[in-house]
Amino acid sequence: MKLLQILLIFSVLFPVLSQTGYAKNEDQYLLSEDVYESLLDINKLIEDEKFRKAEEKASDLFKNNLSAYEEAVLNQTLGYIYNSLEQYSKSIDVFTKALESGALPEKVSNDLNYIVAQLHAQEGNYEKSIDYLTSWFDKTQSADAESHIFAASVYYQLNRYKEMIPHIKQALKSSENPEKNWYELLFVAYYETEQYDNAAEILENMLSRYPNNNNYWLQLANTYQQGGNTRKAIAVYELADKKGLLGQQEIIQLASLYLNDDIPHKAATFLQYKMDMEKIERSIDNLQILATSWLLAKEEDKAIEVITDIARITNDPRDYLRIGQIYFNRGEWSKAIISLEEAIGSKDAEESARANLLLGIAAYYHDDISLSGRALNKAATNKNTAEQADWWLDKLRRKVKTETNS
């Protein structure tokens, strides 16, 4: 979300009369006749969009012996000229001089605070913009919805999300027809400050106003998830799925929510269906999630099919170890041996030792004495499997002795 467009609207009327509150009965706000006439000429040049000539004439006026008020009015006038020339940095400089002089009427000075705040924001000087905005809000009685949204957008640029919230809420409260991006700003502010319940409430409101904005459904599901409301997150994702809104990332996210909510069979069947429909890729990562889902759902045969597909792609001994472990736990010794023999080639010493230990035990029960002994002896060389391997080697020796004596 980008900073809201800042519109700098400057009066084309003569600044002295329209901006400074010129009054004949206040000596501090009086202009000499020469300065007054010159400013009238400058204003006519501004109205005719002859900004360079206006700048030149205004700059020449500084050569005169000016009062503090006249100099402030002249700087104010130059500020409008530079803004019209899109020389915003110069505009900021002369407006700031006018402000710091303290010679302008209070209301005029405060109006300049707001203009300078806009210019600083336009130039990316957000901290300075906030300083002038704060001063303006402290003194103004005419803050409208747009000014509050402007303040919120500047705070957004500074990642000061908490300070955005009161400004946006005030803008929404004071506007009969708030804009959509105001709600979006408030959602961001709540989300970034981890006020997920409030963020979800804003999205629900936005969906009631803009039901055809598909992104809001996905944002709402994610917000529920971040707030720990898994059931609501699942419900919204499922509704979004019916609308055909889920991409690969959201499909995986929903499957993960099913797993977190202890419904792995639903996760597995959902992922399998999406893969079969080619809605998600049969990537290694996706297949791993599918295999885990089938395992947690106690569908070991389906898990083995998926892990086998993974192993064929990766040729990774760890995948064969995983398959061998499943067959081992089921007592299917011959199938376990086939997979575990592939697993012992792991470059990881710990995994290789674990594979040799399981292979030795499986071969023991499969009555392959020679294979059992080789595998267990290798497992005995690793400190993590040595104790178990020695126990099984002793058991193997007793078995061989018994069979020899019988």
MONORDA-V558946 format. One record per pair of residues at least 24 apart in sequence whose ideal C-beta (glycine too) atoms are under 10 Angstrom apart, sorted by the first residue. I is the first residue (numbers start at 0). J is the second residue. Records with the same first field share a line. If there is no record, write none. Layout:
# MONORDA-V558946
I->J, J
This chain:
# MONORDA-V558946
0->152, 155, 180, 183, 184, 186, 187
1->152, 155, 156, 180
2->120, 121, 123, 125, 149, 152, 153, 155, 156
3->120, 145, 148, 149, 151, 152, 153, 155, 178, 180, 181, 184
4->121, 149, 152
5->116, 117, 118, 119, 120, 121, 128, 149, 152, 153
6->117, 121, 145, 149
7->79, 82, 83, 85, 87, 90, 114, 117, 118, 120, 121
8->114, 117
9->45, 78, 79, 80, 82, 83, 90, 114
10->45, 79
11->42, 45, 46, 48, 79, 83
12->42, 45, 46
13->38, 39, 41, 42, 43, 45, 46, 76
14->38, 41, 42, 45, 72, 73, 75, 76, 77, 78, 79, 107
15->39, 42, 68, 69, 72, 73, 75, 76
16->42
17->42, 107
18->72, 75, 76, 79, 103, 104, 106, 107, 110, 111, 114
19->68, 71, 72, 75, 76, 97, 102, 103, 104, 106, 107, 108, 110
20->103, 104, 105, 106, 107
21->68, 72, 104, 107
22->104
25->68, 104
26->66, 68
27->66, 67, 68, 102, 103, 104
28->66, 68, 69, 71, 72, 102, 103, 104, 107
29->66, 68, 69
30->65, 66, 68, 69, 72, 73
31->63, 64, 65, 66, 69
33->60, 63, 69
34->60, 63, 65, 66, 68, 69, 70, 72, 73
35->69, 72
37->63, 69, 73, 76
38->69, 72, 73, 76
41->73, 76, 77, 79, 80
42->76, 79
44->80
45->76, 79, 80, 83
48->83
49->80
50->79, 80, 81, 82, 83, 84, 85, 86
51->80, 84
52->80
53->77, 79, 80, 83, 84
54->80, 81, 83, 84, 86, 89
55->80
56->80
57->81, 93
66->102
67->100, 101, 102, 103
68->100, 101, 102, 103, 104
69->102
70->96, 97, 100, 102
71->96, 97, 98, 99, 100, 101, 102, 103, 104, 107, 108, 111
72->97, 100, 102, 103, 107
73->97
74->98, 99, 100, 102, 103, 111
75->100, 103, 107, 108, 110, 111, 114
78->111, 114, 115, 118
79->114
81->118
82->114, 117, 118, 121
85->121
87->117, 118, 119, 121, 122, 124
88->118, 119, 121, 122, 124
90->114, 115, 118, 121, 122
91->115, 117, 118, 119, 121, 122, 124, 127, 131
92->118
94->118, 131
95->119, 127, 131
98->131, 134
105->138
106->138, 139, 140, 141
108->134, 135, 138
109->134, 135, 136, 137, 138, 139, 140, 141
110->135, 138, 139, 141
111->135
112->136, 137, 138, 139
113->139, 141, 142, 146, 149
116->146, 149, 150, 153
117->146, 149, 153
119->153
120->149, 150, 152, 153, 156
123->156
124->153
125->152, 153, 154, 155, 156, 157, 158, 159
126->153, 156, 157, 159
127->153
128->152, 153, 154, 156, 157
129->153, 154, 156, 157, 159, 162
132->166
136->166
142->166, 169, 170, 173
143->169, 170, 173, 174
144->169, 170, 171, 172, 173, 174, 175, 176, 177, 178, 181
145->170, 173, 174, 178, 181
146->170
147->171, 172, 173, 174, 181
148->174, 177, 178, 180, 181, 184
151->181, 184, 185, 187, 188
152->180, 181, 184
154->184, 188
155->184, 187, 188, 191
158->191
159->188, 191
160->184, 187, 188, 189, 190, 191, 192, 193, 194
161->188, 189, 191, 192, 194
162->188, 192
163->187, 188, 189, 191, 192
164->188, 189, 192, 194, 197
167->201
171->201, 204
177->208
179->205, 208, 209, 212
182->208, 209, 215
183->212, 214, 215, 218
186->215, 218, 219, 222
189->222
190->218, 221, 222, 225, 226
193->225, 226
194->226
195->221, 222, 223, 224, 225, 226, 227, 228
196->222, 223, 226, 228
197->222, 226
198->222, 223, 225, 226
199->223, 225, 226, 228, 231, 232, 235
202->235
203->235
206->235
213->239, 242, 243, 244
214->244
215->239
216->240, 242, 244, 245, 249
217->244, 245, 246, 248, 249, 252
220->244, 245, 249, 252, 253, 256
221->249, 252
223->256
224->252, 253, 255, 256, 259
229->256, 257, 259, 260, 261
230->256, 260
232->256, 259, 260
233->257, 259, 260, 262, 265
237->269
240->269, 273, 278
243->278
245->273, 278, 279
246->278, 279
247->273, 278, 279, 280, 282, 285
248->279
249->279
250->274, 278, 279, 285
251->279, 282, 284, 285, 288
254->279, 285, 288, 289, 291, 292
255->288, 292
257->292, 295
258->288, 291, 292, 295, 296
261->295
262->292, 295, 296
263->291, 292, 293, 294, 295, 296, 297, 298
264->292, 293, 295, 296, 297, 298
265->292, 296
266->291, 292, 293, 295, 296
267->291, 292, 293, 294, 295, 296, 298, 301, 302, 305
268->292, 293, 296, 298, 301
270->305
271->301, 305
274->305
281->305, 308, 309, 312
282->309, 312
283->308, 309, 312, 313, 315, 318
284->309
286->312, 313, 318
287->318, 321
290->318, 321, 322
294->321, 325
299->325, 326, 328, 329
300->325, 329
303->329, 334, 338
306->338
307->338
310->338, 341, 342
314->341, 344
315->341, 342, 344, 345
316->340, 341, 342, 343, 344, 345, 346, 347, 350, 351, 354
317->342, 345, 347, 350, 354
318->342
319->343, 344, 345, 354
320->345, 347, 350, 351, 353, 354, 357, 358
323->353, 354, 357, 358, 361
324->353, 354, 357
326->357, 361
327->357, 358, 360, 361, 364
328->357
330->361, 364
331->361, 365
332->360, 361, 362, 363, 364, 365, 366, 367
333->361, 362, 364, 365, 367
334->361
335->360, 361, 362, 364, 365
336->361, 362, 364, 365, 367, 370, 371, 374
337->361
339->374
340->370, 374
343->374, 377, 378
348->380, 381, 382, 383
349->381, 382, 383, 384
351->377, 378, 381, 384
352->377, 378, 379, 380, 381, 382, 383, 384, 385, 387, 388
353->378, 381, 383, 384, 387
354->378, 384
355->379, 380, 381, 384, 388
356->381, 383, 384, 385, 387, 388, 391
357->384
359->384, 387, 388, 391, 392, 395
360->387, 388, 391, 394, 395
362->395
363->391, 392, 394, 395, 398
366->398, 402
368->395, 398, 399, 402
371->395, 398, 399
372->396, 399
